Amino acid sequence: MRADPLGFLDAELEALKQQGLYRRLRVLEDEQKAKTTFDHRQVVNLSSNNYLGLTTHPTLRERALEATRTLGVGSGSVRTIAGTMEIHMELERRLAEFKKTEAVVVFQSGFAANAGTVAALLTKDDVVVSDELNHASIIDGARLSRATVKVFSHKDVDGARRILRGLPASQRTLLITDGVFSMDGDLGALPELCALAEEFGCIMMVDDAHASGVFGKNGRGTIDLFNVHGRVDIQVGTLSKAFGALGGYVAGSRALVEFLYHRARPFLFSTSHPPAVAAACIAALDVLMEEPQIIDRLWENTRLFKAGLVGLGFNTGLSESPITPVIVGEGALAMKLSDRLFEEGVFAQGIAFPTVARDKARVRTIVTATHTREELQFALDAFAKVGRELGII
Ligand SMILES: Cc1ncc(COP(=O)(O)O)c(C=O)c1O
């Protein structure tokens, strides 16, 4: 019998266990909502990206069901063959109107939108200038493009400028930042980076995954918040977080979108969304326009919860968004904090290296518009109890 060629994986997994970093997947046995059941335990859920509670919003649910009844469960093809349905086109028109751009192309996920776009646009002769904390999908897209990647320290605009100064004037360069950084919850330096892109003639790209539905008028994102409309060539958003369903999109010029129709590999080689997903996303846009008070509630909850954590003495970093990290340092301590919170009825995921730096392990919390005051207070009480028990506060 041949030796198991994947035998080395056991050693890798054992090493994770030794370091206290081995994670079992938590299983959700109910709907994705503010208070729900994971692993047979009812918990206050501070781990989803369901910022506005749209995963269970009645309008989205009904429209998804209606689309399934009238259009079936699948699109049956990639977009470029037979899988472009009228409902996909309607979603793209609606998103372009929402983002105030000429056109939008929807991908299967935010990951596919970022990776597919960066890889399609750039070649080995090009350069990507990227914030060190940009999302993995941007990094993977850059790797696939074979462009030279030059990384500046987090939000270090002067560092980005130094890199750009060192490049030949004719160099095709993509300057790229997250709008909201997913592990720290702080905002990209959009106005300053847009000015740099203009000065050095770069393509300016913003990944606004965590900002869509959260920042700007009716949740238009950080481009709207900072009023840099027309100065960002490529905006990426996701439909998987505040929008409550699934997908990603690229908003920009008509030429950009048509180019991506021809060159973005996830668009060309992977089947498009089922009609129910497109219908739910269109319904999410309606909710954002008709019920903007949901976004106000998200921010009220965010302010209350952040103030509570800071008041207890936790290190919440530099967050400016509903993502509030509780930074504890060691990976094993973050996992212990997360596990003890879970036993106390609060689900806040522990995050360690390589997702964040080795000495910056944390429990990440995300409140939603649909948490009640009582649920947030319950969570704060659990943080206080476990934080003291583990000597963190
Ligand atoms: C900053 C950022 N960009 C992109 C993505 C990918 O989005 P999606 O989950 O829709 O693939 C995520 C989500 O994990 C993210 O946090």
The ligand as a Gaussian input file, in Angstrom:
#p B3LYP/6-31G(d) Opt

LIG

0 1
 C      -12.607000      43.726000       2.753000
 C      -13.276000      42.558000       2.107000
 N      -13.283000      42.477000       0.762000
 C      -13.878000      41.445000       0.124000
 C      -14.494000      40.435000       0.831000
 C      -15.103000      39.289000       0.083000
 O      -16.477000      39.430000       0.035000
 P      -17.411000      38.145000      -0.167000
 O      -17.626000      37.565000       1.188000
 O      -18.641000      38.689000      -0.804000
 O      -16.664000      37.208000      -1.053000
 C      -14.519000      40.486000       2.212000
 C      -15.242000      39.421000       2.968000
 O      -14.802000      38.576000       3.595000
 C      -13.888000      41.561000       2.870000
 O      -13.870000      41.616000       4.202000

